[in-house]
Amino acid sequence: MSHIQTRLTAAQEVTTNRQTPPDTVPEGHARLRLAVASLCGTDLHYYAHFANAGFQLQNPVTLGHEACAWVEEPNGSDLKKGQLVALNPIMNCQVCDACRRGEENLCTAKKFPGSATTVPHLDGFFREIIDHPARCCRPVKDGVNPRHLTFAEPMACALHALNKGGVEAGQKVLVTGCGPMGLLAIAGAAARGANVTALDLRPGAVEVALQAGAAEGLVADKVTDAEIEKRFDVVIEASGAIPAFNTALKAVRQKGRVSILSNIQLREAQVMLHLVMLKEIEIVGSFQFNREFEEAVQLIEAGSVNFDALTAAEYPLVQAGEALACMAAGKAFGKIILTVFGTT
């Protein structure tokens, strides 16, 4: 039987090839068949530059770290053939100090698929057959939509940022940047009972944010500092832009907290650091996730979030290159997902 594997061979060059899985499944792994995957900003950086955050790919690789799949071969694990599972891409060592603290995101020997941070690189999830550690496969209850379950990994990242920010019910929360991660942060904060305001330069993105659960949507170039100054208990910075970070410093109240969900790109810019001192602002970084993966899966199982409203476009796996090009062109407000024909 012929299977599909996509590979990023160079910047903006994605090939689709026939996949020939190994005859045997590695010990501790299960063999899976991809159901649905989704595109991430990290995938976009690798697609555009063959690198991300200073990490250069050394050879072609299959991208993708957001996905769910069907179990094909449990390989001695407790998984059952035909089960739908969410895939946790963090393959932590389980023994380092960070792992013992429950901080798998900071594991010193972590492996991560579709990324230049793991050498030799591990192929990601934009392929039909995947061998993945069974302990990193989370079975879900019957009836869960695979198109929703693919959001487990990015939702976990968003929830980690909310937890680092201390977001609780009744708080006033501003999310700067209504890209896919910002939208998930909005949905997660709204599900917790926070009063969420969304801010973006693009009116279309703000409209989607309102569908995601924001009570208020603001277009950045139509808002004055006076309208947002010191209004919010917590700001989630999800745009990656220095001007938005400065807006966060203005918008957060005294002794409030700014949680950085985005990967703010390095560039020369003026940052209003004096506000950190004057307002006693707490600034926290947020990297990947820990226990939030389980929290995200439970949120999906409960049907608490309208993931259909957060889905901008759907492509078949064989058109992964076209999907990445669409994302690069900024034509989609929300997540782009990849499906395998006949599995969803």
GIGIQUI-V946695 format. One record per backbone hydrogen bond with DSSP energy under -1.0 kcal/mol. CO is the residue of the C=O (numbers start at 1). NH is the residue of the N-H. If there is no record, write none. Layout:
# GIGIQUI-V946695
co: (CO;CO)
nh: (NH;NH)
This chain:
# GIGIQUI-V946695
co: (3;4;5;7;8;10;13;13;15;17;26;28;30;31;31;32;33;35;36;37;40;41;42;43;44;45;46;47;50;52;55;61;62;63;64;66;67;68;68;69;70;71;73;74;80;83;84;85;86;91;96;97;98;99;103;104;111;122;125;126;128;130;132;133;134;136;138;141;145;145;146;148;149;151;152;153;154;155;156;157;158;159;160;161;162;168;171;172;172;173;174;175;176;179;180;181;182;183;184;185;186;187;189;190;193;195;196;196;197;198;199;200;202;203;204;205;206;207;208;209;216;218;219;220;225;225;228;232;233;234;235;236;237;237;240;241;242;243;244;245;246;247;248;250;251;253;256;257;258;259;260;262;271;272;273;274;275;276;279;282;284;290;291;292;293;294;295;296;297;298;299;300;305;308;310;313;315;316;317;319;320;321;322;323;324;325;326;327;335;335;336;337;338;339;340)
nh: (19;128;17;15;61;13;9;10;7;5;29;134;132;72;73;130;70;340;68;338;44;45;46;47;48;49;50;12;57;55;52;8;124;126;125;38;87;35;36;85;33;82;31;77;83;71;140;69;138;111;100;101;103;102;106;107;91;114;127;6;34;32;30;136;137;88;86;144;148;149;150;151;152;155;156;157;158;159;160;161;162;163;164;165;167;171;195;233;234;197;236;199;238;183;184;185;186;187;188;189;190;191;194;193;170;173;215;216;175;218;177;220;206;207;208;209;210;211;212;214;198;200;222;223;228;229;231;253;257;174;259;176;261;262;265;245;246;247;248;249;250;251;252;230;232;256;282;235;284;237;286;264;273;275;277;278;279;281;255;258;260;293;295;296;297;298;299;300;301;302;304;303;307;311;335;337;339;319;320;323;324;325;326;327;328;329;331;330;312;313;39;315;37;317;343)
